[in-house]
Amino acid sequence: MNKEQMKPKLPTNTSHRARALRSINMSRMARLLFASVLVFALALPQVFEPTQAYGITTEIDAAPDELQQRIEKSAADYDTALKNVASIEKKIKKNEKKIKELEELLPIQRERSAEAVSEYYRMSSTGNVFLELLFGSQSLSDLLANYEYASRLQSKFLGEVERTKNMAAELNDTHDALKADRKGAVEEAKRAEIALTQAKAAREEAQRKAREAAEKAAKEAAAKKAAKKKKNEASQNNNQGEPTGTPSEVDWSDDKVAFVKEWKKRINKYLKGSPMEGCGETFAEAAWDNGVDPRWSPAISYTESSRGLYCFLPYNAWGWGNVSWPDWDTAIRDHVQGLKRGYGYTISIEAAKKYCPPNWQHWYDVTLAQMETI
């Protein structure tokens, strides 16, 4: 059958011919619409599939080594000591205020007590007024009324004396409490100072070890590169050379407040305009608590998700396993702790090979370059 024979036969009558043409056009439109729907349906899973991270790491549950235990303990001890100092200082202020109030009221109360004692003595010295009131009663109702009156008088006199004694005792007790609180504040301040010294030493040791490891790796990479060049061997791993450069060092000589203040500002500047904007303080606190380079986690978020713009799971900006979080604060603290425990103090070739095995050299270079901009 040739092409002419395959064409649909149209009626010779004009009205019938028009209806036939409309029927053919409708049939073609239906087939076209069906094909469009089919293409969209096939593409739909890809359209709504979560964006995958650049490199997903699976090793996220490492146990802390001895140095990391020291780092985390020193951070906890320091925070506890500072909280204790703050709590004691509140008690000191409260007791100081109470002492001031008591010292103002006690002279007045002593005057009242002296007047009450004097009046009580006067009434007793001119004959026992209390007995006269009782025995001078003319009826039972008078007796009860006089007894109640006499009791109130005696209670008033003795009550003023008792209040004076209680106020004086309270003043002495508050002075003792204040003295103990001040001593406790000094002791907690010493504990905080010791913990801070230990924290600084542990973090500086972690940084030193990372620097030594990086220098060793750099020498090994240089030697390997020189050997390859001598033998005219082609560079492997996607024709990329060995990573160059190591991260600059972080100043751990400040206390936590000063450290967080500095790095909060720098990281917030780096994250400006991203979904994680304003999270600099969380990154800085987590870095201090875990003794990790404060630039590392923010820089990985750039490499993996453009600083949280393309998360493959909720609040997972780092290609961190298959984990999601309820908010940035929790996510950041978990990621920073996981980095230090499983990957070290800062970026390294070894860490890059664990974090992004397929393309670790590029991952290392991009992440390091971002770290140095923070």
GIKA-V278493 format. One record per helix or strand of 3 or more residues. SS is the DSSP state (~ for helix, > for strand). FROM is the first residue (numbers start at 1). TO is the last residue. Records with the same first field share a line. If there is no record, write none. Layout:
SS->FROM-TO, FROM-TO
This chain:
~->3-6, 14-48, 66-125, 129-135, 140-230, 256-271, 280-290, 296-305, 328-343, 349-355, 357-371
